[in-house]
Amino acid sequence: MVNEGSDGDGRRSRNVRLVEFDIATGQSTAQYIYQLESITTLNNITPDTADDFSATSQGRNIGVSAIVAINSIDFLVLERDNRGLGIEVTPTPVHKRIYRISLRDATDVQDISLANSDDLPSGVIPVSKEPFIDVLAQLTDAKQTVPEKLEGLAIGPRLADGSYAILLGTDNDYSVTQTGAGEQFNVCVDTTGTLRDDQVSIDEGCTDNLALIPGFLMSFKGTIKGYQPARHVYEKDVADDDIED
């Protein structure tokens, strides 16, 4: 997206393209616009202006990490900032949410350029979007660690009350980062991330009271109206009768 948005910089734009593919041909058949939460909205969540997101944070410090289908037109989308327990010391997280979106009535923009503008052309309708789970609020209320990079999203099994398990996962870069020269090293932290050793050789272990940044797998609950679980995973030259549900 770096070729779209004002100044030719997509990091200034809220607009993210969702690309629809025909799985039989591998060809793109449509594109739709998903709009991230605005910088102004996110910066107004906390009064401290010192940790405000900059004008070029969209798509870099704020973005979409995962999307999963509810049915052919409705989806769950994971949108988040890059703040929390991770390989860098970051400001307090403000934005980690799952939204339910719909392609219904959204404009196909595959032939529409968004270059040099952060605004949508007149008549272009983005996908509709509504809050589904405020992940950050639930983790905070439960006094749980807030990881930096929530990157995996899946709809899990149906629960006894009719809701579904909503699974979120993160690898936190497997606790590995690198210098500007490309030399890789581990980051060791305590459970809060306040005690850190940022330059640990990959061949060495962490010192006492510190550990590599863990991966997280978290489960939430959500009622998903209209959910149609995928029944089959198809492979080339395999007949339907040979595939189990």
C-alpha positions as CSV (number, residue, x, y, z in Angstrom):
1,M,0.0,0.0,0.0
2,V,3.0,2.3,0.1
3,N,2.2,3.6,-3.4
4,E,-1.2,4.9,-2.3
5,G,-2.2,7.7,0.0
6,S,-1.0,11.3,0.2
7,D,2.6,12.0,-0.7
8,G,2.7,8.6,-2.3
9,D,2.9,7.1,1.2
10,G,0.3,4.6,2.2
11,R,1.3,4.9,5.9
12,R,-0.7,8.2,5.9
13,S,-3.9,6.5,4.8
14,R,-6.6,4.6,6.7
15,N,-7.5,2.6,3.6
16,V,-6.6,-1.0,3.3
17,R,-7.4,-3.1,0.3
18,L,-9.1,-6.5,0.7
19,V,-8.5,-8.6,-2.3
20,E,-11.0,-11.3,-3.4
21,F,-9.6,-14.3,-5.3
22,D,-11.2,-17.1,-7.4
23,I,-9.5,-20.1,-5.8
24,A,-10.0,-22.1,-9.0
25,T,-8.1,-19.7,-11.2
26,G,-6.0,-17.8,-8.7
27,Q,-7.1,-14.6,-10.3
28,S,-8.3,-11.5,-8.4
29,T,-12.0,-10.9,-8.9
30,A,-12.7,-7.8,-6.7
31,Q,-11.1,-5.4,-4.2
32,Y,-12.8,-3.6,-1.3
33,I,-11.7,-0.9,1.1
34,Y,-11.3,-1.6,4.8
35,Q,-10.8,1.6,6.9
36,L,-8.5,1.5,9.9
37,E,-9.4,3.5,13.0
38,S,-8.2,7.1,12.5
39,I,-5.0,8.4,14.1
40,T,-7.1,11.1,15.8
41,T,-9.5,8.5,17.4
42,L,-6.6,6.5,18.8
43,N,-4.6,9.4,20.1
44,N,-7.7,10.7,21.9
45,I,-7.9,7.4,23.9
46,T,-5.2,8.5,26.3
47,P,-4.5,12.1,27.4
48,D,-0.7,11.8,27.2
49,T,0.3,13.4,23.9
50,A,3.9,12.1,24.3
51,D,2.8,8.7,23.1
52,D,0.7,9.9,20.2
53,F,0.8,8.0,16.9
54,S,2.4,10.1,14.1
55,A,0.8,10.9,10.8
56,T,2.7,8.0,9.1
57,S,1.6,5.3,11.7
58,Q,-1.1,3.8,9.6
59,G,0.1,0.5,8.2
60,R,3.2,0.6,10.2
61,N,2.3,1.1,13.9
62,I,-1.4,0.4,13.3
63,G,-2.7,-2.2,10.9
64,V,-4.6,-5.4,10.2
65,S,-3.0,-8.6,11.2
66,A,-5.5,-11.3,10.4
67,I,-8.9,-11.9,8.8
68,V,-11.2,-15.0,9.0
69,A,-14.4,-15.7,7.1
70,I,-17.8,-15.9,8.8
71,N,-19.5,-16.6,5.5
72,S,-19.0,-15.5,1.9
73,I,-19.5,-11.7,2.7
74,D,-18.9,-11.3,6.4
75,F,-15.5,-11.6,8.2
76,L,-13.8,-11.0,11.5
77,V,-10.8,-8.7,11.3
78,L,-8.0,-8.3,13.8
79,E,-6.8,-4.6,14.0
80,R,-4.1,-3.6,16.4
81,D,-1.3,-1.2,17.4
82,N,2.3,-2.5,17.8
83,R,2.5,-1.8,21.5
84,G,2.8,-4.2,24.4
85,L,5.2,-6.9,25.6
86,G,7.6,-7.5,22.7
87,I,11.2,-7.1,21.5
88,E,11.1,-3.3,21.9
89,V,10.0,-1.1,24.8
90,T,6.8,0.6,23.6
91,P,4.2,3.1,25.0
92,T,1.1,1.8,26.6
93,P,-1.1,-0.2,24.2
94,V,-4.4,1.6,23.2
95,H,-5.8,-0.5,20.3
96,K,-6.3,-4.2,20.0
97,R,-9.7,-5.1,18.7
98,I,-11.6,-7.6,16.6
99,Y,-14.2,-6.1,14.2
100,R,-17.0,-7.8,12.3
101,I,-17.1,-6.5,8.7
102,S,-19.3,-7.1,5.7
103,L,-18.7,-6.7,2.0
104,R,-22.4,-6.1,1.4
105,D,-22.9,-2.8,-0.4
106,A,-19.2,-2.1,-0.5
107,T,-17.7,-0.8,-3.7
108,D,-15.4,-2.9,-5.9
109,V,-12.3,-0.7,-6.2
110,Q,-10.0,-3.0,-8.2
111,D,-10.0,-0.4,-11.1
112,I,-9.9,2.7,-8.8
113,S,-6.6,4.3,-7.8
114,L,-6.1,5.8,-4.4
115,A,-2.8,7.4,-5.2
116,N,-2.0,10.8,-3.7
117,S,-5.1,10.9,-1.5
118,D,-6.0,9.7,2.0
119,D,-9.7,10.1,1.2
120,L,-12.0,7.8,-0.8
121,P,-13.3,9.1,-4.1
122,S,-16.9,10.3,-4.2
123,G,-19.3,7.4,-4.3
124,V,-16.9,4.7,-3.0
125,I,-18.3,2.8,0.0
126,P,-15.9,0.9,2.2
127,V,-16.9,-2.3,3.9
128,S,-19.1,-1.9,6.9
129,K,-17.4,-2.4,10.2
130,E,-18.6,-2.9,13.8
131,P,-16.8,-3.8,17.1
132,F,-16.9,-7.4,18.0
133,I,-14.3,-8.0,20.8
134,D,-12.3,-5.3,22.6
135,V,-9.3,-7.5,23.2
136,L,-7.2,-4.9,25.0
137,A,-10.0,-4.1,27.4
138,Q,-10.6,-7.8,28.3
139,L,-6.9,-8.5,28.8
140,T,-6.6,-5.4,30.9
141,D,-9.6,-6.1,33.0
142,A,-8.4,-9.7,33.6
143,K,-4.9,-8.3,34.5
144,Q,-3.3,-10.4,31.8
145,T,-0.2,-9.5,29.8
146,V,-0.8,-7.5,26.7
147,P,1.5,-8.8,23.9
148,E,2.7,-6.5,21.3
149,K,2.0,-8.4,18.1
150,L,-1.3,-10.2,18.0
151,E,-1.1,-11.9,14.6
152,G,-3.3,-15.0,14.4
153,L,-7.1,-15.2,14.5
154,A,-9.3,-18.2,14.2
155,I,-12.8,-19.3,15.0
156,G,-12.7,-22.2,17.4
157,P,-15.2,-24.8,18.5
158,R,-18.8,-24.0,19.3
159,L,-19.3,-23.8,23.1
160,A,-22.2,-25.2,25.2
161,D,-23.9,-21.8,25.4
162,G,-24.0,-21.4,21.6
163,S,-21.1,-19.0,21.4
164,Y,-17.8,-19.7,19.8
165,A,-14.2,-19.7,21.0
166,I,-12.3,-16.9,19.3
167,L,-8.6,-17.8,19.3
168,L,-5.8,-15.2,19.1
169,G,-2.2,-16.0,18.8
170,T,1.2,-14.2,18.6
171,D,4.8,-15.3,18.1
172,N,6.3,-12.0,19.3
173,D,9.1,-12.5,16.7
174,Y,10.2,-15.5,18.7
175,S,12.1,-13.0,20.9
176,V,14.6,-12.4,18.1
177,T,15.5,-9.0,16.6
178,Q,18.6,-7.6,14.9
179,T,20.9,-4.6,14.6
180,G,20.9,-2.3,11.7
181,A,23.8,-4.3,10.4
182,G,21.7,-7.5,10.4
183,E,23.3,-9.2,13.4
184,Q,20.5,-11.1,15.2
185,F,20.2,-11.5,18.9
186,N,17.6,-12.5,21.6
187,V,15.7,-10.2,23.9
188,C,15.1,-11.5,27.4
189,V,12.4,-9.9,29.7
190,D,10.6,-10.4,33.0
191,T,6.9,-11.1,33.0
192,T,6.0,-7.4,32.7
193,G,8.7,-6.4,30.2
194,T,10.1,-3.8,32.6
195,L,13.4,-5.7,33.2
196,R,15.1,-6.4,29.9
197,D,18.4,-7.6,28.4
198,D,18.2,-6.5,24.8
199,Q,21.5,-7.9,23.5
200,V,21.7,-11.6,24.3
201,S,23.5,-13.8,21.9
202,I,21.2,-16.3,20.2
203,D,23.5,-19.1,21.5
204,E,23.2,-17.9,25.1
205,G,20.4,-18.4,27.6
206,C,18.7,-15.6,29.6
207,T,20.0,-14.5,33.0
208,D,18.3,-15.3,36.2
209,N,14.7,-13.9,36.5
210,L,14.5,-13.3,32.8
211,A,13.2,-15.4,29.9
212,L,12.7,-15.2,26.2
213,I,9.5,-13.4,25.2
214,P,6.8,-16.1,25.1
215,G,4.3,-16.8,22.4
216,F,0.7,-16.4,23.4
217,L,-2.5,-18.3,22.6
218,M,-5.6,-16.7,24.0
219,S,-9.3,-17.7,23.8
220,F,-12.3,-15.3,24.0
221,K,-16.0,-15.9,23.5
222,G,-18.2,-14.5,20.8
223,T,-21.7,-15.0,19.3
224,I,-21.3,-15.1,15.5
225,K,-24.6,-14.6,13.7
226,G,-24.6,-16.2,10.3
227,Y,-21.4,-18.3,10.8
228,Q,-21.0,-20.9,8.1
229,P,-18.0,-23.1,9.0
230,A,-15.9,-24.3,6.0
231,R,-16.8,-27.9,5.3
232,H,-14.0,-29.0,3.1
233,V,-10.4,-28.4,2.3
234,Y,-9.9,-29.2,-1.4
235,E,-6.8,-30.5,-3.0
236,K,-6.2,-30.8,-6.7
237,D,-7.3,-34.1,-8.3
238,V,-9.0,-35.3,-5.1
239,A,-12.7,-36.1,-5.4
240,D,-15.2,-34.8,-3.0
241,D,-16.1,-38.3,-1.9
242,D,-12.5,-38.7,-0.7
243,I,-12.6,-35.7,1.6
244,E,-14.0,-36.0,5.1
245,D,-15.8,-33.1,6.8
